[in-house]
Amino acid sequence: MKQLTVFFFLLIGIQSSFSQLGFSHEIGAIVGPVQFRSDFGVRNDEGTNYGNSGYGIGIVHYINFAYRADCNCYSTDTYFNDHFKLRSEISFNKTKLDHHGQWADGNSVDAARLRAHTGEANNFDIGMQLEYFPLSIRDFMAFAYRFAPFVSLGVHYTSYNPKAYTNFMDPDTGIVDGNINNANNFWSAWEPGSIDPSKGSTWSVVTSIGVRYKLAPLSDLMLDLRWQYYGSDWIDGLNHQLSSNKYNDWLIWLNFGYIYYLD
């Protein structure tokens, strides 16, 4: 949490530096469905992809280089000012996780153990992205066209707090073992220590493609499809360490937003 606080004040400092140059501001809110791709389930399995879905919400802030708040006028007409915005974001996403696919199907004890093992991903993000608009931001603000596509790339600092549960009933004793500390042997191929729902933090790379719709002179609607790749494989509290486990956790987030121009 200390690192998150440091990064937050660093982000505020960067924003303040640009603000002192007179650039204008935008603020908005985003919300939408999340598909969390993790060690739960089987890669490229539709049951996994749609079954392990959650939601994300966030607040976004933009530095608009095309317009100056100190004079209510356009800024110097450069390519960067007319095609880039700096986006800051604080967001949260949550996904309930289950095992899907071939290894969780069937009547074997291992399959029953997998089905009994559930989890939850809870992630708090703060970070920045640089958005590129191929079309002129000035023209978009002047209603020359209603739609303005964009792409973005940035880095977020993620604080994660996964949860892990089990309701496995031993077929020999009929006893339900709800102690997640006994879950490391849920599946015979897992290495010891594969489940660890501990809090932590990591960096993540964020990229997206989206579009804005000019709703009114001072407001836009936004549609944004995000891909976010984490620097850790423990975001979901599970790292089964099998040879098939080739990637860290990542997600896809389709978010809908409303943006308001402050200046």
C-alpha positions, 0 to 999 in steps of 0.5 A, spaced: 500 500 500 505 504 501 508 503 493 501 505 491 501 511 495 507 513 492 505 512 485 499 516 486 502 522 488 507 521 483 501 521 478 498 527 481 505 531 480 505 529 473 498 532 472 500 538 476 506 539 471 501 539 465 496 543 468 501 549 470 502 549 462 494 551 461 492 545 458 484 543 459 481 538 463 476 532 462 473 527 467 469 521 467 467 515 469 467 508 466 464 501 467 463 494 464 464 487 463 471 484 465 473 477 462 479 475 467 484 470 464 487 466 469 490 459 472 482 457 473 480 453 467 483 451 460 486 456 455 481 458 449 475 454 452 469 458 452 466 456 458 472 458 462 472 465 458 465 467 459 464 463 466 470 467 469 467 474 468 466 480 472 465 487 472 470 493 472 468 501 474 473 507 474 474 514 474 478 517 469 481 524 468 484 527 461 489 532 460 487 535 453 493 538 449 489 541 444 485 546 448 488 551 453 484 553 460 487 559 461 485 563 455 479 559 453 483 558 446 486 552 442 493 551 444 499 551 439 497 547 433 502 541 433 501 534 431 502 532 438 497 537 441 492 535 436 492 528 436 494 526 443 491 526 450 494 523 457 489 519 461 489 518 468 485 512 471 483 509 478 479 503 477 477 497 480 475 490 477 472 484 481 471 477 478 468 470 481 473 464 478 471 457 477 474 451 474 471 450 467 473 445 461 475 438 460 479 437 467 473 439 471 468 435 467 467 428 469 466 424 476 473 423 478 475 425 485 480 430 482 475 433 477 470 434 484 476 437 487 477 442 482 469 444 481 469 445 489 475 450 488 473 457 487 476 464 487 475 471 487 480 476 483 479 483 486 484 488 483 485 496 485 489 500 479 492 507 478 496 509 472 496 513 466 495 511 458 497 516 452 491 516 447 492 517 440 487 520 436 488 519 428 483 524 427 484 531 429 482 533 436 480 540 434 475 538 429 472 533 433 471 538 439 468 543 433 463 537 431 466 536 424 465 529 425 461 525 431 466 519 432 473 519 434 477 513 434 483 512 438 488 507 441 492 507 447 498 504 451 500 505 458 502 502 465 498 501 471 500 499 478 495 494 481 494 492 488 491 485 488 487 481 494 485 475 491 480 470 495 480 462 495 475 457 497 473 450 497 467 446 499 470 439 497 467 433 500 471 427 501 468 421 498 471 416 503 469 420 510 463 424 507 466 430 511 466 437 507 473 440 508 473 447 507 480 449 509 483 452 503 490 450 506 489 443 504 487 445 497 494 444 494 493 437 493 486 438 489 489 436 483 494 431 483 499 434 478 499 441 482 506 442 485 505 444 493 504 451 494 500 452 488 494 456 492 496 462 495 491 468 496 495 473 499 495 480 498 500 483 493 502 489 488 505 489 481 505 493 475 501 491 469 501 493 461 495 496 459 493 497 451 486 499 448 482 501 442 476 505 442 472 510 440 468 517 442 462 520 440 461 527 441 454 528 445 454 535 446 460 541 446 462 539 453 461 531 453 462 525 450 460 518 450 466 513 450 467 505 448 473 502 450 476 495 449 482 494 454 487 488 454 491 488 461 497 484 462 499 483 469 507 482 472 505 477 476 501 470 476 498 470 483 493 475 481 487 470 482 491 466 488 493 460 484 499 459 480 499 451 479 506 451 475 504 446 470 507 446 463 501 449 460 501 455 465 505 459 460 503 466 461 501 471 467 494 473 469 491 478 464 484 480 462 479 483 457 475 489 459 469 492 455 468 499 458 463 504 457 464 511 459 461 518 460 466 524 459 465 531 461 470 537 459 471 541 465 474 547 461 
